[in-house]
Amino acid sequence: MTFQQFAFNNVMRNKRLYIAYFLSSAFAVMVFFVYGVFAFHPGLATREIGSPVTIGLLVAQMLIYLFSFFFVLYSMSAFIKSRSREFGLLVMFGITNMQLRRLVFIENIVIGFGATLTGVASGLVLSKILLLAAESLIGMEEELPFYMPYRALVLTFAAFMLLFLGISLFTVLFFRGNKLIDLLKGSTKPRPEPRASIWLSLASLALIGCGYGVSLVVEGLMVVYALLPVTVAVVVGTYFLFTQLSVYAIRGLKHNRRLYWRRTNLLFFNDLAYRMKDNARTFFLVTILSTVAFSAIGALVGFKTILTESIEKPFAFEYISYAGNSPEQAASAVDVIEHKLFVEGIPFTKLQTELRSYKRAESNETVMIISESMYNTFAVVAGDQKLKLGANEAAIVQYNSIDGRGESFDEQELAVEGGGKPLLITQSASFLMSEYMLKYNKYYVLNDDRYEQLPEPQSSEGYYVFAVSDWEATEAVGQQLDGEIGLSKNDSFFSLAFHIKQLLQSYSAVMFVGLFIGVVFFVASGSFLYFRLYTDLDDDKAKYASIMKLGLTSHELSKIVTRQMAILFFLPIAIAIIHGAVALTALQGMFNFSLIKESIIVLSAFAIIQIVYFLVIRSGYLRQLRSGGTG
């Protein structure tokens, strides 16, 4: 047997330990490759949305590559430490330090090459399906044909082989200074009882509590300013929660004699204290990775809802004829809209009015004003509430980026130059007009009598709306009209359905990029949990075999292992779900928009996946413990 064959067989013998790391690495390679296939697609360069999508995909590739470096580095260092007894035996049989490093180097290259090959092959096989999925998600009308992605192949293979090569060279440093006796003892060396600091335990609660408190209190742009300090506080608090508070809490439970001496709790709590201390960093990494995944995907889903809900939807089409436009040109454009709707058989209601602009008294501000009767006519067609104003009253209509209604207002009165005594602003109302059409982010509604008493306006614009009950069915017509009218500086055209389609298409590109990054993080967190579980398998077999000779039943074994595994799998995820829920609540406060539904959907989906993952791994782990085999 050659040295290379010996290294390869070592990998195969440890396949149970390496499988989660191997599959996670292969998945990261596959996502990196798929992004490359899409980014370098020749058909994408000719699309309007192509450039931003390509840039986003390339940025996503860099993020995945950077994350993969730290993921592989951490995993390999942990694998090496878990095999210390195996390396000690090899040293005892005469292998030199240089040969040992060479062995680890070859093993890492074998795993890296296999993961890269598997990821690229999987991406190539699934590329057509993934291209179709991307087209559907982004909303492209024309199909992106399959092509042989040579650039993506070369980039992915070269990038990840370079990554695995660099980490393989770096991991040999872990062997410096290790004594033979330390290697042979491995994890069997006696360990002191886990200890924790009461002050650091309290600090973890204080840091997380302060972070949560600030996140839930701040609103608007203050959320952005609070993001960095809150993130640092919660991350540090989470680290101390697992390294200090969890151990301290278990020690407190052990002092409860009724609980501690009940049935198998003595065995459970003693073992749990060591496991919490040993796995603290793993729990911390899993929690942070899962929180990033939950928050990122939840935010992406929430932003999509905010984008669609923030657009006022009373009218399918809107057309404005500005001062420089002739009446004939305006009438011609309106006729074109009506003709298109008649041809398509789409019933509609047309309304029109004059938008007048006036100079505000004692200021240079120009304001837009319409009459109460006209606003109410628009409101009835839009299905909104009508206004009722007194003789000296006015209503302010200011655009709110979320619901189109400015519920609060600071202005107390409105005075128009040459328009008589000031009017009291007593109400706010729905915007009703598209914010994309108007030059102002607010306008005013006056009682009809006061409106008629206003002087000549500084300027006026013709405003036409077309209300359609099923506005979503007007997308094709809107796209046609968008290329025919409203193209000059003297008029403007807006199609609600076509605009929402363009908006969602642009945002879906971000969804496509962010979704897989979040999934990569979540898969990596699952890999860490799997690895931590199976690195202790041989020790657990020996331990439980000895205890079962003293009378521990198979049912009691299953109960103890299930409880310990449940903590291993669900404690980090539960903390991550709480972190994610707070983060999404802060996002909700930033935009003044409820994201409860989106948060529940995203967090519940991840929780269900984790439950299924736990049940599958638990079944296999118990089978391994009972069999006493090596897997």
Sequence and secondary structure as in RCSB ss.txt:
>XXXX:A:sequence
MTFQQFAFNNVMRNKRLYIAYFLSSAFAVMVFFVYGVFAFHPGLATREIGSPVTIGLLVAQMLIYLFSFFFVLYS
MSAFIKSRSREFGLLVMFGITNMQLRRLVFIENIVIGFGATLTGVASGLVLSKILLLAAESLIGMEEELPFYMPY
RALVLTFAAFMLLFLGISLFTVLFFRGNKLIDLLKGSTKPRPEPRASIWLSLASLALIGCGYGVSLVVEGLMVVY
ALLPVTVAVVVGTYFLFTQLSVYAIRGLKHNRRLYWRRTNLLFFNDLAYRMKDNARTFFLVTILSTVAFSAIGAL
VGFKTILTESIEKPFAFEYISYAGNSPEQAASAVDVIEHKLFVEGIPFTKLQTELRSYKRAESNETVMIISESMY
NTFAVVAGDQKLKLGANEAAIVQYNSIDGRGESFDEQELAVEGGGKPLLITQSASFLMSEYMLKYNKYYVLNDDR
YEQLPEPQSSEGYYVFAVSDWEATEAVGQQLDGEIGLSKNDSFFSLAFHIKQLLQSYSAVMFVGLFIGVVFFVAS
GSFLYFRLYTDLDDDKAKYASIMKLGLTSHELSKIVTRQMAILFFLPIAIAIIHGAVALTALQGMFNFSLIKESI
IVLSAFAIIQIVYFLVIRSGYLRQLRSGGTG
>XXXX:A:secstr
  HHHHHHHHHHHTHHHHHHHHHHHHHHHHHHHHHHHHHT TTTTTSTTHHHHHHHHHHHHHHHHHHHHHHHHHH
HHHHHHHTHHHHHHHHHTT  HHHHHHHHHHHHHHHHHHHHHHHHHHHHHHHHHHHHHHHHHHT SS       H
HHHHHHHHHHHHHHHHHHHHHGGGGTT  HHHHHHGGGS        HHHHHHHHHHHHHHHHHHHH  TTHHHH
HHHHHHHHHHHHHHHIIIIIHHHHHHHHHT HHHHTSTTHHHHHHHHHHHHHHTHHHHHHHHHHHHHHHHHHHHH
HHHHHHHHHTS  S SEEEEE TTS HHHHHHHHHHHHHHHHHHT   EEEEEEEEEEEBTTS  EEEEEEHHHH
HHHHHHHT       TTEEEEEE  TTTSB       EE BTTS S EEEEEE B  S TTT S SEEEEE HHH
HHTS   SEEEEEEEEE TTGGGGHHHHHHHHTTSS STTEEEEEHHHHHHHHHHHHHHHHHHHHHHHHHHHHHH
HHHHHHHHHHTHHHHHHHHHHHHHTT  HHHHHHHHHHHHHHHHHHHHHHHHHHHHHHHHHHHHHHT   HHHHH
HHHHHHHHHHHHHHHHHHHHHHHHHHH    
